[in-house]
């Protein structure tokens, strides 16, 4: 059942702090996620190279 007398403007005014809190928490969660994602990308394990390096254009192989 719905409420018989609803005033959308009054309800919007009454719920403004709660809606602001929800928006703030979503912004904090997004910032934390982006920070975590950036940290994972920056601190990831990068490949260091092959055991055998090939000189481009020369056709010779050097062993490390």
Secondary structure as the mmCIF struct_conf table of DSSP 4:
data_model
#
loop_
_struct_conf.conf_type_id
_struct_conf.id
_struct_conf.beg_label_comp_id
_struct_conf.beg_label_asym_id
_struct_conf.beg_label_seq_id
_struct_conf.end_label_comp_id
_struct_conf.end_label_asym_id
_struct_conf.end_label_seq_id
BEND BEND1 UNK A 4 UNK A 5
HELX_RH_AL_P HELX_RH_AL_P1 UNK A 8 UNK A 14
TURN_TY1_P TURN_TY1_P1 UNK A 15 UNK A 15
HELX_RH_AL_P HELX_RH_AL_P2 UNK A 16 UNK A 42
TURN_TY1_P TURN_TY1_P2 UNK A 43 UNK A 43
BEND BEND2 UNK A 44 UNK A 44
HELX_LH_PP_P HELX_LH_PP_P1 UNK A 45 UNK A 47
BEND BEND3 UNK A 51 UNK A 51
STRN STRN1 UNK A 52 UNK A 54
HELX_LH_PP_P HELX_LH_PP_P2 UNK A 55 UNK A 55
TURN_TY1_P TURN_TY1_P3 UNK A 56 UNK A 58
STRN STRN2 UNK A 61 UNK A 63
#
